[in-house]
Amino acid sequence: MSAIRTEKLTKSFDDLVAVDGLDLEVAEGEIFGLVGPDGAGKTTTMRLLTAIMDPTAGDAWVAGHHIVKEAEPLKEKIGYMSQRFGLYPDLTVIENIDFYADIYEVPRKGRKEKIEELLAFSNLTPFKKRLAGNLSGGMKQKLGLSCALIHTPTVLFLDEPTNGVDPVSRRDFWRILYQLLREKVTIFVSTAYLDEAERCNRLAFIDRGKLLALGTPEEVKKLMRGTILQVRSENPRTATAVLRERFSADSVGLFGDKTHVVTKDPSETEAAIKKTLEQAGITLVGIRPVEPTLEDVFISVLAEENGGEEHEQQ
């Protein structure tokens, strides 16, 4: 049985269609990533699937329950960590978890053991008496996750859980998520970090409420329009700016200290790149075709979807 299934799920706010006929199916026990730029409809999708708001049209089932007709029993089966998870800064770590245990009506019998287990699981045991307001960003995210897990949900929804968190804490957070998979928890996560999307079993890319791509990271990469030429130069930022003037802005991007150029004619484009950089007085170190990253693919798909207009990828 699918952990999550949607059929033409739609949500409109007056003239704005935030989620547009979304068809998704998430298997039990997988990490499923929802990826897209700001305003794509990720948070609205989360709120629909967690029965916080009702759809305008369409249907969805989560953990075997319809999101409208069976909203109350559904909420007992899920955990939801929103972008602004409601931690109480004047309560300690353990008091916050105990508070959420009360909200979810977790039985007193066995509760202490469950809390200690979550503290150990999230590496928060040494900080259990620290006020939540005094925790680092990464620790707050781990505490939020522990609160969302106190009632042992079968499906966990995480809305950009590592946004604004340092890279080390992000890595630790994902290590915890992989541990949850071993306990057969289905994880539905939205993320603005495309390197995190690579860690998902499958992912969906949405923009303006519409589903643009669906599959494993490797399957999605096959949607790449054209070839990626990786350009290494002595001044990558200047080289990128110069190449954007020569080629379509949507086809040129700065990736670390390298420039990526998307092309349907690699030989002709390579010659044009060399000539353009030479005329600009920029030393070319090397140029070669490379496998696309998810960011390459999503920028390409967005550019095609938006008719070539520039679209900032988050």
LINUR-V913700 format. One record per residue. RES is the residue in three letters. SS is DSSP state (helix for helix, strand for strand, loop for the rest). Layout:
BEGIN
res={RES RES}
ss={SS SS}
END
This chain:
BEGIN
res={MET SER ALA ILE ARG THR GLU LYS LEU THR LYS SER PHE ASP ASP LEU VAL ALA VAL ASP GLY LEU ASP LEU GLU VAL ALA GLU GLY GLU ILE PHE GLY LEU VAL GLY PRO ASP GLY ALA GLY LYS THR THR THR MET ARG LEU LEU THR ALA ILE MET ASP PRO THR ALA GLY ASP ALA TRP VAL ALA GLY HIS HIS ILE VAL LYS GLU ALA GLU PRO LEU LYS GLU LYS ILE GLY TYR MET SER GLN ARG PHE GLY LEU TYR PRO ASP LEU THR VAL ILE GLU ASN ILE ASP PHE TYR ALA ASP ILE TYR GLU VAL PRO ARG LYS GLY ARG LYS GLU LYS ILE GLU GLU LEU LEU ALA PHE SER ASN LEU THR PRO PHE LYS LYS ARG LEU ALA GLY ASN LEU SER GLY GLY MET LYS GLN LYS LEU GLY LEU SER CYS ALA LEU ILE HIS THR PRO THR VAL LEU PHE LEU ASP GLU PRO THR ASN GLY VAL ASP PRO VAL SER ARG ARG ASP PHE TRP ARG ILE LEU TYR GLN LEU LEU ARG GLU LYS VAL THR ILE PHE VAL SER THR ALA TYR LEU ASP GLU ALA GLU ARG CYS ASN ARG LEU ALA PHE ILE ASP ARG GLY LYS LEU LEU ALA LEU GLY THR PRO GLU GLU VAL LYS LYS LEU MET ARG GLY THR ILE LEU GLN VAL ARG SER GLU ASN PRO ARG THR ALA THR ALA VAL LEU ARG GLU ARG PHE SER ALA ASP SER VAL GLY LEU PHE GLY ASP LYS THR HIS VAL VAL THR LYS ASP PRO SER GLU THR GLU ALA ALA ILE LYS LYS THR LEU GLU GLN ALA GLY ILE THR LEU VAL GLY ILE ARG PRO VAL GLU PRO THR LEU GLU ASP VAL PHE ILE SER VAL LEU ALA GLU GLU ASN GLY GLY GLU GLU HIS GLU GLN GLN}
ss={loop strand strand strand strand strand strand strand strand strand strand strand strand loop loop strand strand strand strand strand strand strand strand strand strand strand strand loop loop loop strand strand strand strand strand loop loop loop loop loop loop helix helix helix helix helix helix helix helix loop loop loop loop loop loop loop strand strand strand strand strand strand loop loop strand strand loop loop loop loop helix helix helix helix helix helix helix strand strand strand strand loop loop loop loop loop loop loop loop loop loop strand helix helix helix helix helix helix helix helix helix helix helix loop loop loop loop loop loop loop helix helix helix helix helix helix helix helix helix helix helix loop loop loop helix helix helix loop loop loop strand helix helix helix loop loop helix helix helix helix helix helix helix helix helix helix helix helix helix loop loop loop loop loop strand strand strand strand strand loop loop loop loop loop loop loop helix helix helix helix helix helix helix helix helix helix helix helix helix helix helix helix loop loop loop strand strand strand strand strand strand loop loop helix helix helix helix loop loop loop loop strand strand strand strand strand strand loop loop strand strand strand strand strand strand loop helix helix helix helix helix loop loop loop loop loop strand strand strand strand strand strand strand loop loop helix helix helix helix helix helix helix helix helix helix helix loop loop helix helix helix strand strand strand strand loop loop strand strand strand strand strand strand loop loop helix helix helix helix helix helix helix helix helix helix helix helix helix helix loop loop loop loop strand strand strand strand strand strand strand loop loop loop helix helix helix helix helix helix helix helix helix helix helix helix loop loop loop loop loop loop loop loop loop}
END
